[in-house]
Amino acid sequence: MFNEPKINEKIIDGHLHIEAWKNDEIGSFIDAFEPYREGMELNGINLCALNNHASGVANNIMMALYKLAHKGTFAHGCLHHTSYPISEIVPEGMDLVTQYKEMMEIGFDGIKLIEGKPTCLKPLGGTLLFPTLDEVFAEMEKDGTHIVFHVNDPDEFWDADLVPAWAKESGWFYGDGTYPDFKAVVNEIEAILNKYPKLNVTFAHFFFYAKYPDKLEAMFEKYENMAVDITPGGEMYLAFESNHDFYVDFFKKHSNRILVGTDATFPWESYTHAWCIDRLYHFIATDKVQMAYCDRNLTGLNLSGKDKENILFANFERRVGKKPKEINKEKLLAYFEKYKCLFKDGELEELEPLVDKYLR
């Protein structure tokens, strides 16, 4: 199925999504990544739920059912916001702390936050400094729960002269004055980390700081449990390539703070996931020069030993666990019954047969 050879080293893809019920290649989402996992002989995958796809709660149920269907799968659940902009007044029993505790009881391995992406942050009210979110951060710091957190986007998305055409077509131009600016969002993240400095958080896409490694390094020094992943965006890899020798040293120095992930998303075809993990592996573990993101060459960092292992799998295991948590079927069924009133059109019809198969 794939042109790329199998990766004969331990590797965990820590950042994947399911955004559709089926595709022509695989069929149901319940098997979305198995050809990819088996074809590339991955040691683990981590599914990240999104509240800007499906109804949030439905995406959580999809992830939990996937864990039941395929042992060795990790999953990070998302929070469902019952109102936009976010409000402290919510239906009884649906506050964010309750939702978080329910997901931990079900057997999720962590929490995925997309709330920091501008298109998600704007409808929430334009700020992450909100009391109900604050309460969840306090609980997650106390529990040591791992967070995969998407914050901002590339800073050129705020500049009408620099934003790529494809990003603008996707609705990702933020320079019209209606979105919080890049630095304002960073300031809010630093305020959260100053209040909860032990948060076990991995910021997706290198925190969009590949052009500003000095700023990222300063955050590493200040926040002991903060990490980043090198899930593409291609703009990140253009920055790595343009400053290659510097980044060889940077990755060695901070190999305990960097995780690997592809952003592989179902219903994309499996060969795209394989292509991406192949590029990521060779970027970390070899000095190979290959055509990669944005149709540009990418030169490998050629890391070895502990540095390579940290990034490919060990950092994920330290932050999340060596084995996925078991799903509590009783808790998951109760979650389904409680939140199915929030499902969007078609979600109940898709999920009910699988709930019958795996939970009843």
C-alpha positions in Angstrom: 0.0 0.0 0.0 2.8 2.4 0.8 5.9 3.4 -1.1 7.7 4.2 2.2 9.5 1.3 3.9 8.5 0.2 7.4 10.2 2.0 10.2 12.3 -0.5 12.1 12.5 1.5 15.3 10.2 2.2 18.1 8.0 5.2 17.3 4.7 6.6 18.6 2.6 9.0 16.5 1.3 11.3 19.2 -1.1 13.5 17.2 -3.9 12.1 14.9 -7.5 13.1 14.3 -10.8 11.6 13.1 -13.0 14.1 11.3 -15.3 11.8 9.3 -17.4 8.7 9.7 -15.9 6.8 6.7 -13.9 6.9 3.5 -13.7 4.7 0.4 -10.3 3.1 1.3 -11.0 1.8 4.8 -14.8 2.2 5.4 -15.7 3.1 8.9 -13.7 5.4 11.2 -13.5 2.5 13.6 -10.5 1.2 11.6 -9.2 4.5 10.4 -5.5 4.2 11.2 -5.0 0.4 11.3 -3.6 0.1 7.7 -1.2 3.0 8.6 -0.2 1.6 12.0 0.3 -1.9 10.7 1.9 -0.9 7.4 4.5 1.3 9.1 4.8 -1.0 12.2 4.2 1.8 14.6 4.4 1.1 18.3 1.5 3.4 19.2 -0.9 6.1 18.0 -2.6 8.8 19.9 -6.0 10.0 18.8 -6.9 13.7 19.6 -10.6 14.6 19.8 -11.7 18.0 18.5 -14.6 20.1 19.6 -14.7 22.0 16.3 -15.6 18.8 14.5 -18.7 16.7 15.1 -20.3 17.8 18.4 -17.2 17.3 20.6 -18.9 14.7 22.7 -19.5 12.6 19.6 -15.8 12.8 18.7 -14.9 11.8 22.2 -17.1 8.7 21.9 -15.5 7.9 18.6 -12.1 8.0 20.2 -13.1 5.8 23.1 -14.7 3.2 20.9 -11.6 3.1 18.8 -9.6 2.4 21.9 -11.9 -0.5 22.6 -11.7 -1.9 19.1 -7.9 -1.6 18.8 -5.7 -2.3 21.8 -2.6 -0.1 22.2 -4.4 3.1 21.1 -4.1 6.2 23.2 -6.7 9.0 23.1 -7.0 12.6 24.3 -10.6 13.8 24.8 -11.9 17.3 24.2 -14.1 19.6 26.2 -17.6 20.5 24.9 -18.7 24.1 25.3 -22.4 24.4 25.7 -22.4 28.1 24.6 -20.5 30.5 22.4 -19.2 32.7 23.7 -18.2 30.6 26.7 -20.3 31.2 29.8 -20.3 30.2 33.4 -23.9 29.3 33.1 -24.2 25.7 31.8 -26.7 22.9 32.0 -26.5 21.0 35.3 -23.7 18.4 35.3 -22.1 19.7 32.0 -19.6 22.1 33.5 -16.0 21.7 32.2 -14.6 20.2 35.4 -17.3 17.6 35.4 -16.6 16.8 31.8 -12.9 16.4 32.4 -13.5 14.1 35.4 -15.9 12.0 33.3 -13.3 11.5 30.6 -10.6 10.5 33.1 -13.0 8.0 34.6 -13.8 6.6 31.2 -10.2 6.0 30.5 -8.9 8.8 28.3 -5.1 9.3 28.4 -5.2 13.0 28.3 -7.0 16.1 27.0 -6.7 17.8 23.7 -7.4 21.6 23.6 -8.0 23.3 20.2 -9.3 26.4 22.0 -6.2 28.4 21.3 -6.5 28.2 17.5 -7.8 31.6 16.4 -10.9 30.2 14.6 -11.9 28.5 17.8 -10.8 31.2 20.2 -12.7 33.9 18.5 -16.2 32.4 19.0 -15.4 31.5 22.6 -15.1 35.2 23.3 -11.5 35.8 22.3 -9.8 34.9 25.5 -8.4 31.8 27.3 -8.5 33.6 30.7 -11.9 32.5 31.6 -13.0 31.1 35.1 -14.3 27.8 33.9 -11.2 27.1 31.8 -9.1 28.2 34.8 -10.8 25.5 37.0 -10.0 22.8 34.5 -6.3 23.8 34.3 -6.2 23.6 38.1 -7.6 20.1 38.1 -5.2 18.9 35.3 -2.2 20.3 37.0 -3.2 18.6 40.2 -3.7 15.3 38.4 -0.6 15.6 36.1 -2.9 15.0 33.1 -1.2 15.4 29.8 -2.6 18.1 27.5 -2.0 18.5 23.8 -2.7 22.2 23.2 -3.0 24.0 19.9 -2.3 27.7 20.4 -2.2 30.3 17.7 -1.2 29.5 14.1 1.8 30.8 12.1 2.3 34.5 12.7 2.2 35.3 9.0 -1.5 34.4 9.1 -2.0 37.8 10.7 -0.3 39.6 7.8 -2.2 40.3 4.6 1.0 40.4 2.6 2.5 37.2 3.9 -0.5 34.8 4.6 -0.4 31.9 2.1 -3.2 31.7 -0.4 -4.2 28.2 0.8 -4.4 29.5 4.4 -6.6 32.4 3.4 -8.8 30.1 1.4 -9.2 27.9 4.5 -10.4 31.0 6.5 -7.2 31.3 8.4 -6.4 35.0 7.8 -6.5 36.8 11.2 -5.5 40.3 10.3 -8.9 41.8 9.9 -9.0 43.1 13.5 -11.6 40.6 14.7 -9.1 38.1 16.1 -6.8 38.3 19.1 -3.3 39.0 17.9 -0.5 36.4 18.0 1.4 38.0 20.9 -1.8 38.6 23.0 -2.5 34.9 22.9 1.1 34.0 23.9 0.7 36.4 26.8 -2.4 34.6 27.9 -0.6 31.2 27.7 2.2 32.6 29.8 -0.3 33.9 32.4 -1.8 30.4 32.6 1.6 28.8 33.0 2.6 31.3 35.6 -0.5 30.3 37.6 -0.1 26.6 36.9 3.6 26.1 36.3 3.6 22.3 36.6 1.0 21.7 33.8 2.0 18.6 31.8 1.4 20.4 28.5 2.7 19.7 25.0 2.1 22.7 22.6 1.3 21.4 19.1 3.3 22.5 16.0 6.3 23.7 18.0 4.1 26.5 19.5 4.5 28.1 16.1 7.9 29.4 17.4 10.3 27.8 15.0 11.3 31.2 13.9 11.8 32.3 17.5 13.8 29.5 19.2 15.2 31.9 21.8 11.7 32.6 23.0 10.8 28.9 23.1 14.0 28.1 25.0 13.2 30.8 27.6 9.8 29.1 28.1 11.5 25.7 28.5 13.7 27.1 31.2 10.8 28.6 33.1 8.2 25.8 32.8 9.6 22.5 33.7 6.8 20.3 32.3 6.2 22.2 29.0 7.0 20.4 25.7 6.3 20.9 22.0 5.6 18.6 19.2 6.9 18.7 15.7 3.6 17.9 14.0 3.7 19.7 10.6 2.9 22.8 9.5 5.4 23.0 6.7 6.4 26.5 7.8 8.1 25.0 10.8 10.2 22.8 8.6 11.2 25.7 6.4 12.5 27.4 9.5 14.4 24.2 10.6 16.0 23.9 7.2 17.0 27.6 7.0 18.8 27.3 10.3 19.9 23.6 10.1 23.1 23.6 12.1 21.6 25.6 14.9 18.6 23.2 15.1 20.8 20.2 15.3 22.2 21.6 18.5 18.8 22.8 19.7 17.2 19.3 19.3 20.1 17.7 21.1 19.9 20.1 24.0 16.1 19.9 24.3 15.5 16.3 23.2 13.5 15.7 26.4 11.0 18.4 25.4 10.1 17.4 21.9 7.5 14.9 20.7 6.7 13.6 17.3 3.3 13.5 15.5 1.9 13.7 12.0 -1.5 15.4 12.3 -2.8 12.4 10.2 -6.5 12.9 9.8 -9.2 10.4 8.7 -10.6 10.5 6.0 -7.3 11.2 4.3 -5.9 8.2 2.5 -3.4 6.1 4.5 -0.5 6.7 2.2 -0.5 10.4 3.2 0.0 9.4 6.8 2.8 7.0 5.8 4.5 9.7 3.8 4.4 12.1 6.7 5.8 9.7 9.4 8.5 8.6 6.9 9.6 12.3 6.6 9.5 12.9 10.3 11.5 9.7 11.1 14.2 10.6 8.6 14.3 14.2 9.8 15.0 13.0 13.3 17.1 9.9 12.8 19.1 10.4 9.6 21.0 13.0 7.6 18.9 12.2 4.5 18.0 15.1 2.3 14.4 14.6 1.1 11.6 16.4 -0.6 9.2 17.2 2.2 6.7 19.9 3.2 5.9 22.8 0.9 7.8 20.9 -1.9 11.1 21.9 -0.4 14.1 19.9 0.6 14.5 18.9 4.3 17.8 17.8 5.7 17.8 15.3 8.6 19.2 16.2 12.0 20.8 12.7 12.3 20.1 12.4 16.0 21.1 9.2 17.8 20.9 7.3 21.1 18.8 8.9 23.8 18.1 12.1 21.8 16.5 10.1 19.0 14.6 7.8 21.4 13.3 10.7 23.5 11.6 12.4 20.5 10.4 9.2 18.7 8.7 7.6 21.7 10.2 8.1 25.2 8.9 11.6 25.9 5.4 10.5 25.0 5.6 7.5 27.3 6.9 9.7 30.2 4.2 12.3 29.8 1.3 10.0 29.0 2.2 6.4 29.9 3.8 3.3 28.5 0.4 1.7 28.0 -3.0 3.2 27.2 -5.6 3.3 30.0 -8.4 0.8 29.8 -11.8 2.0 28.8 -14.5 1.7 31.5 -17.4 0.5 29.4 -20.0 1.3 32.0 -18.7 4.9 32.3 -18.6 5.3 28.5 -22.1 4.1 28.1 -23.3 6.5 30.8 -21.5 9.3 29.0 -23.1 8.3 25.7 -26.6 8.4 27.3 -26.0 11.7 29.0 -24.6 13.6 26.1 -26.5 12.2 23.1 -28.9 15.0 23.5 -26.1 17.3 22.1 -25.4 15.2 19.0 -25.7 16.9 15.6 -27.7 15.4 12.7 -26.6 11.9 11.8 -24.3 11.3 14.8 -26.7 9.2 16.8 -27.3 7.0 13.7 -23.6 6.5 13.2 -22.8 5.8 16.8 -25.7 3.7 18.1 -24.7 0.5 16.2 -21.2 0.7 17.5 -22.4 1.4 21.1 -24.6 -1.7 20.8 -21.6 -3.7 19.6 -19.0 -2.6 22.1 -20.9 -1.4 25.2 -24.2 -3.2 25.5 
